[in-house]
């Protein structure tokens, strides 16, 4: 099976979603699948650090795309970085062929919408692995107003991702309930708690010094 994985971070990045997705990708290759990853060239904790644009790691084809690096000190900086990365994703995905399965996580927020749209246009099945639930988190933090046009747009993009997904993977029963409350069929939801990384702890020593 040809599988495409979409997330902002992947090996050798040390962000949690990078580590979990890397684990899954390795197991998929062991199972005989052809795995391609589209992720960012910039390290999550240190955006000034860049990884190679192309790399094959443990049989996984990694395609890294560029984006801005304004940083995380202000909301507009985060939004600009996310927007530039998603724009680069659109351009890159347009050149890719059909995949049997597309798996999208939630970094940056709502990249799942691109995965859902990709399968809608080119075919294949879509799996939505929900690590964070946005715009719900942004609303809870007070970053968005409940009735703003931005909130309505993001909620619509989330609903599209859920409706297009053949399956949705969540972290726990509480997240599952939130997804069900949005109209998702419980039979299409799988609960997969994060697993321990104690056997293979990966961290950035420079990040620990800052």
C-alpha atoms as one frame of an Amber mdcrd trajectory, in Angstrom:
protein
   0.000   0.000   0.000   1.205   3.524  -0.829   0.812   5.722   2.249   1.285
   9.481   2.637   1.852  10.989   6.103   1.256  14.719   6.682   2.571  16.591
   9.713   4.730  19.623  10.405   7.365  17.569  12.233   9.057  14.233  11.612
  12.415  12.553  12.228  14.934  13.821  13.307  12.800  16.483  15.004  12.183
  15.876  18.712   8.641  17.267  18.965   6.237  14.700  20.383   4.178  14.342
  17.201   7.401  13.804  15.242   8.409  10.932  17.503   5.011   9.214  17.404
   4.624   9.591  13.651   8.189   8.354  13.100   7.409   5.243  15.160   4.310
   4.556  13.074   6.133   5.143   9.784   8.861   2.668  10.717   6.271   0.009
  11.577   4.422   0.614   8.313   7.622   0.067   6.325   8.271  -3.117   8.298
   4.806  -4.222   7.259   5.749  -3.879   3.597   4.122  -0.529   2.843   5.554
   2.271   0.693   5.657   5.338   2.973   6.131   9.000   2.015   6.198  11.852
   4.545   5.630  15.547   3.846   6.861  17.741   6.700   8.725  20.985   7.438
  12.412  21.647   6.828  12.603  23.707  10.014  13.130  22.213  13.470  10.139
  22.833  15.723  12.037  24.101  18.790  14.743  25.877  16.798  13.354  27.136
  13.454  16.770  28.458  12.423  17.905  24.830  12.109  17.049  23.285   8.755
  16.957  19.669   7.665  17.714  18.419   4.126  14.838  18.891   1.636  14.921
  15.194   0.691  15.999  12.186   2.702  15.392   8.448   2.838  15.420   7.170
   6.407  14.816   3.511   7.252  13.023   3.040   3.956  10.803   6.125   4.413
  10.856   8.844   1.755  10.894  12.218   3.530   9.995  15.378   1.597  10.587
  18.555   3.577   9.104  21.871   2.529  10.001  25.428   3.446   8.070  28.030
   5.397   8.594  31.265   7.277  10.151  31.352  10.738   8.799  34.378  12.588
   8.717  32.372  15.825   6.189  31.855  18.615   6.445  35.067  20.640   3.205
  36.489  19.249   0.033  35.010  17.812   0.489  36.781  14.483   3.945  35.215
  14.184   2.531  31.733  14.738  -0.285  32.393  12.281   2.136  33.651   9.624
   4.375  30.601  10.038   1.412  28.218   9.854   0.006  30.019   6.821   3.270
  29.937   4.900   3.784  26.253   5.667   0.252  25.334   4.600   0.666  27.314
   1.379   3.879  25.430   0.601   2.030  22.189   1.365  -0.677  22.994  -1.172
   1.915  23.593  -3.891   3.805  20.403  -3.040   0.738  18.174  -2.714  -0.549
  19.335  -6.085   2.468  17.645  -7.693   2.104  14.335  -5.870   0.300  11.290
  -7.284  -2.592   9.430  -5.716  -1.933   7.450  -2.531  -3.952   4.522  -1.216
  -4.041   6.061   2.260  -3.351   9.591   3.513  -2.781  10.098   7.250  -2.834
  13.661   8.602  -2.124  14.814  12.142  -2.895  18.246  13.605   0.355  20.203
  13.356   0.022  22.867  12.117  -3.643  23.224  13.103  -6.027  21.889  10.484
  -3.436  20.495   8.099  -5.947  17.649   8.137  -8.115  19.763   5.840  -5.421
  19.545   3.166  -5.229  15.777   3.601  -9.002  15.494   3.293  -9.052  17.707
   0.201  -6.148  15.771  -1.350  -8.040  12.472  -1.124 -11.225  14.114  -2.346
  -9.461  15.323  -5.494  -7.039  12.472  -6.179  -8.733   9.533  -4.477  -7.622
   7.184  -1.726  -8.725   6.861   1.881  -8.161   9.526   4.533  -7.290   8.841
   8.177  -7.374  11.745  10.640  -5.067  11.294  13.671  -6.190  13.957  16.143
  -3.377  14.999  18.488  -4.845  18.456  19.209  -8.378  19.674  18.672  -8.517
  23.078  17.015 -10.098  25.574  16.866 -11.476  24.304  20.194  -8.149  24.883
  21.949  -7.798  28.390  20.531 -11.318  29.208  21.723 -10.615  27.871  25.211
  -7.415  29.942  25.377  -9.273  33.082  24.348  -7.340  33.469  21.095 -10.534
  33.331  19.030 -14.026  34.717  19.577 -16.826  32.117  19.356 -18.840  33.933
  16.678 -16.002  35.391  14.619 -15.717  34.606  10.913 -12.315  33.033  11.573
 -13.823  30.611  14.090 -16.653  29.702  11.723 -14.193  29.090   8.885 -11.943
  26.891  11.025 -14.903  24.949  12.415 -16.062  24.326   8.866 -12.621  23.060
   7.861 -12.580  20.731  10.871 -16.031  19.362  10.038 -14.924  18.740   6.454
 -11.876  16.816   7.705 -14.049  14.679   9.986 -16.662  14.010   7.313 -14.047
  13.034   4.733 -12.181  10.704   7.113 -12.719   6.974   6.784 -11.424   6.725
  10.350 -10.509   9.156  13.126  -7.873   8.295  15.747  -8.058  10.158  19.076
  -5.998  10.136  22.270  -8.648   9.331  24.888 -12.380   8.986  25.591 -12.722
  12.683  26.378 -11.438  13.673  22.952 -13.648  10.984  21.428 -16.707  12.547
  23.088 -15.841  15.964  21.693 -15.546  14.472  18.221 -18.872  12.650  18.583
 -20.491  15.902  19.740 -19.426  17.399  16.403 -21.509  14.778  14.597 -18.919
  12.053  13.995 -20.091   8.439  13.891 -18.637   6.724  17.014 -18.029   3.587
  14.937 -15.428   5.483  12.898 -13.458   6.591  15.968 -10.496   4.663  17.398
  -8.915   5.546  20.744  -5.110   5.235  20.677  -3.394   6.647  23.790   0.177
   7.961  23.406   2.700   5.223  24.124   5.796   5.506  26.283   9.037   6.705
  24.711  11.149   5.684  27.727  12.988   3.066  25.668  14.167   5.648  23.154
  14.204   9.149  24.606  15.182  11.713  21.995  15.831  15.314  22.910  17.693
  18.381  21.738  20.542  19.188  24.176  20.708  22.766  22.901  17.025  23.195
  23.659  17.633  22.066  27.245  20.255  24.798  27.657  17.968  27.660  26.597
